[in-house]
């Protein structure tokens, strides 16, 4: 039976049809997609933050007097890299719940 006011069968009806026809039920891949989105989406920012911190430490080792400008620029760049990771998190949540 169809659900009232709906043109698509319910989940129970789909699984009953799958059992009757001996077809495996389709797998819901949204959790895998959300995991891949946050995993791959945070890989780039993680590498960027690591490289940025390493280069900032090298610059501070060469010229300790330039600590202020180096630190300001480093913190600004870290914020931009973290924003990309937050965008990946938002995309993963959208994939998971929509």
GROMACS elastic network, one bead per residue, 0.5 to 0.9 nm:
[ bonds ]
;  ai    aj funct       b0    kb
    1     4     6  0.89381   500
    1     9     6  0.74817   500
    1    10     6  0.85391   500
    1    13     6  0.74276   500
    2     5     6  0.82997   500
    2     6     6  0.67867   500
    2     7     6  0.71110   500
    2     8     6  0.69613   500
    2     9     6  0.53924   500
    2    10     6  0.69765   500
    2    13     6  0.81297   500
    3     6     6  0.53862   500
    3     7     6  0.76336   500
    3     8     6  0.76243   500
    3     9     6  0.66641   500
    3    10     6  0.65956   500
    4     7     6  0.84765   500
    6     9     6  0.75542   500
    6    10     6  0.88319   500
    9    12     6  0.80622   500
    9    13     6  0.58575   500
    9    14     6  0.63969   500
   10    13     6  0.51902   500
   10    14     6  0.62970   500
   10    15     6  0.87793   500
   11    14     6  0.50740   500
   11    15     6  0.62389   500
   11    16     6  0.85793   500
   12    15     6  0.52049   500
   12    16     6  0.60999   500
   12    17     6  0.86108   500
   13    16     6  0.50503   500
   13    17     6  0.61958   500
   13    18     6  0.85873   500
   14    17     6  0.51601   500
   14    18     6  0.61971   500
   14    19     6  0.87063   500
   14    25     6  0.81940   500
   15    19     6  0.61160   500
   15    20     6  0.84973   500
   15    24     6  0.87207   500
   15    25     6  0.64321   500
   16    19     6  0.51246   500
   16    20     6  0.60842   500
   16    21     6  0.85565   500
   17    20     6  0.50639   500
   17    21     6  0.60713   500
   17    22     6  0.82566   500
   17    23     6  0.82690   500
   18    21     6  0.52195   500
   18    22     6  0.57021   500
   18    24     6  0.62611   500
   18    25     6  0.61036   500
   19    23     6  0.63525   500
   19    24     6  0.74973   500
   19    25     6  0.81244   500
   20    23     6  0.78390   500
   21    24     6  0.88926   500
   23    26     6  0.88569   500
   24    27     6  0.87623   500
   28    31     6  0.74010   500
   28    32     6  0.84522   500
   29    32     6  0.52762   500
   29    33     6  0.61170   500
   29    34     6  0.86151   500
   30    34     6  0.60187   500
   30    35     6  0.85143   500
   30    95     6  0.64040   500
   30    96     6  0.57586   500
   30    97     6  0.86564   500
   31    34     6  0.50991   500
   31    35     6  0.61410   500
   31    36     6  0.85801   500
   31    92     6  0.88690   500
   31    95     6  0.80775   500
   31    96     6  0.61695   500
   32    35     6  0.51095   500
   32    36     6  0.61490   500
   32    37     6  0.85237   500
   33    36     6  0.51185   500
   33    37     6  0.60295   500
   33    38     6  0.87410   500
   33    92     6  0.76085   500
   33    95     6  0.71872   500
   33    96     6  0.79940   500
   34    37     6  0.50013   500
   34    38     6  0.63293   500
   34    39     6  0.84295   500
   34    89     6  0.86577   500
   34    91     6  0.77172   500
   34    93     6  0.69240   500
   34    94     6  0.82821   500
   34    95     6  0.57519   500
   34    96     6  0.58188   500
   35    38     6  0.54281   500
   35    39     6  0.59092   500
   35    40     6  0.83842   500
   35    92     6  0.69714   500
   36    40     6  0.57135   500
   36    41     6  0.77655   500
   36    92     6  0.81725   500
   37    40     6  0.55456   500
   37    41     6  0.55136   500
   37    42     6  0.82536   500
   37    88     6  0.62911   500
   37    89     6  0.76212   500
   37    91     6  0.70166   500
   37    92     6  0.55031   500
   37    95     6  0.85876   500
   38    42     6  0.58680   500
   38    43     6  0.84239   500
   38    85     6  0.77342   500
   38    86     6  0.89411   500
   38    87     6  0.89655   500
   38    88     6  0.53002   500
   38    89     6  0.54734   500
   38    90     6  0.85860   500
   38    91     6  0.77339   500
   38    92     6  0.57521   500
   38    93     6  0.89062   500
   39    42     6  0.55080   500
   39    43     6  0.63125   500
   39    88     6  0.83743   500
   40    43     6  0.50912   500
   40    44     6  0.73323   500
   40    88     6  0.82912   500
   41    44     6  0.64914   500
   41    45     6  0.76699   500
   41    84     6  0.76091   500
   41    85     6  0.61430   500
   41    86     6  0.88439   500
   41    87     6  0.80903   500
   41    89     6  0.77838   500
   42    45     6  0.54385   500
   42    46     6  0.60872   500
   42    47     6  0.86945   500
   42    82     6  0.85701   500
   42    84     6  0.75422   500
   42    86     6  0.82426   500
   42    88     6  0.66334   500
   42    89     6  0.82187   500
   43    46     6  0.52179   500
   43    47     6  0.63117   500
   43    48     6  0.86263   500
   43    85     6  0.82930   500
   44    47     6  0.52568   500
   44    48     6  0.60848   500
   44    49     6  0.85816   500
   44    81     6  0.83411   500
   44    84     6  0.85171   500
   44    85     6  0.81917   500
   45    49     6  0.59413   500
   45    50     6  0.84456   500
   45    78     6  0.87015   500
   45    80     6  0.88210   500
   45    81     6  0.50576   500
   45    82     6  0.64214   500
   45    83     6  0.86170   500
   45    84     6  0.66239   500
   45    85     6  0.61415   500
   46    49     6  0.52169   500
   46    50     6  0.62009   500
   46    51     6  0.86671   500
   46    81     6  0.79331   500
   46    82     6  0.83881   500
   46    85     6  0.83217   500
   47    50     6  0.51453   500
   47    51     6  0.61818   500
   47    52     6  0.84880   500
   48    51     6  0.52021   500
   48    52     6  0.59606   500
   48    53     6  0.85299   500
   48    78     6  0.84098   500
   48    81     6  0.69067   500
   49    52     6  0.50117   500
   49    53     6  0.60445   500
   49    54     6  0.84916   500
   49    77     6  0.82362   500
   49    78     6  0.61932   500
   49    81     6  0.67367   500
   49    82     6  0.83007   500
   50    53     6  0.53057   500
   50    54     6  0.61920   500
   50    55     6  0.86715   500
   51    54     6  0.51392   500
   51    55     6  0.61527   500
   51    56     6  0.85222   500
   52    55     6  0.52466   500
   52    56     6  0.60705   500
   52    57     6  0.86312   500
   52    74     6  0.70875   500
   52    77     6  0.79310   500
   52    78     6  0.78178   500
   53    56     6  0.50448   500
   53    57     6  0.61947   500
   53    58     6  0.86542   500
   53    74     6  0.74002   500
   53    78     6  0.86751   500
   54    57     6  0.52143   500
   54    58     6  0.63219   500
   54    59     6  0.87349   500
   55    59     6  0.61656   500
   55    60     6  0.85900   500
   56    59     6  0.50423   500
   56    60     6  0.61478   500
   56    61     6  0.85390   500
   56    70     6  0.67460   500
   56    71     6  0.77331   500
   56    74     6  0.69000   500
   57    60     6  0.50232   500
   57    61     6  0.60750   500
   57    62     6  0.86659   500
   58    61     6  0.50366   500
   58    62     6  0.63234   500
   58    63     6  0.86754   500
   59    62     6  0.51758   500
   59    63     6  0.60580   500
   59    64     6  0.77717   500
   59    66     6  0.83734   500
   59    67     6  0.86868   500
   59    70     6  0.77015   500
   60    63     6  0.51416   500
   60    65     6  0.78591   500
   60    66     6  0.70082   500
   60    67     6  0.62599   500
   60    70     6  0.75392   500
   60    71     6  0.89958   500
   61    64     6  0.59818   500
   63    66     6  0.58189   500
   63    67     6  0.76819   500
   64    67     6  0.56517   500
   65    68     6  0.78874   500
   66    69     6  0.59912   500
   66    70     6  0.62445   500
   66    71     6  0.85324   500
   67    70     6  0.53081   500
   67    71     6  0.58738   500
   67    72     6  0.85330   500
   68    71     6  0.52572   500
   68    72     6  0.62031   500
   68    73     6  0.86961   500
   69    72     6  0.51412   500
   69    73     6  0.61476   500
   69    74     6  0.84350   500
   70    73     6  0.53081   500
   70    74     6  0.59903   500
   70    75     6  0.86163   500
   71    74     6  0.50282   500
   71    75     6  0.61278   500
   71    76     6  0.85930   500
   72    75     6  0.53249   500
   72    76     6  0.62872   500
   72    77     6  0.87131   500
   73    76     6  0.51381   500
   73    77     6  0.61675   500
   73    78     6  0.85605   500
   74    77     6  0.51632   500
   74    78     6  0.60796   500
   74    79     6  0.86409   500
   75    78     6  0.50016   500
   75    79     6  0.62383   500
   75    80     6  0.88014   500
   76    79     6  0.51868   500
   76    80     6  0.65265   500
   76    81     6  0.88772   500
   77    80     6  0.51268   500
   77    81     6  0.62959   500
   77    82     6  0.86434   500
   78    81     6  0.50986   500
   78    82     6  0.60925   500
   78    83     6  0.85402   500
   79    82     6  0.51075   500
   79    83     6  0.61443   500
   79    84     6  0.88921   500
   80    83     6  0.50786   500
   80    84     6  0.67012   500
   81    84     6  0.53696   500
   81    85     6  0.67746   500
   81    86     6  0.89578   500
   82    85     6  0.50367   500
   82    86     6  0.62514   500
   82    87     6  0.86690   500
   83    87     6  0.62183   500
   83    88     6  0.86937   500
   84    87     6  0.50211   500
   84    88     6  0.63774   500
   84    89     6  0.87651   500
   85    88     6  0.50199   500
   85    89     6  0.63445   500
   85    90     6  0.87617   500
   86    90     6  0.62442   500
   86    91     6  0.86414   500
   87    90     6  0.50557   500
   87    91     6  0.62136   500
   87    92     6  0.86155   500
   88    91     6  0.50970   500
   88    92     6  0.61780   500
   88    93     6  0.86890   500
   89    92     6  0.50475   500
   89    93     6  0.62311   500
   89    94     6  0.86138   500
   90    93     6  0.51394   500
   90    94     6  0.61673   500
   90    95     6  0.86168   500
   91    94     6  0.50513   500
   91    95     6  0.61441   500
   91    96     6  0.85672   500
   92    95     6  0.50824   500
   92    96     6  0.61088   500
   92    97     6  0.86994   500
   93    96     6  0.50001   500
   93    97     6  0.61000   500
   93    98     6  0.81466   500
   94    97     6  0.54410   500
   94    98     6  0.55114   500
   95    98     6  0.57030   500
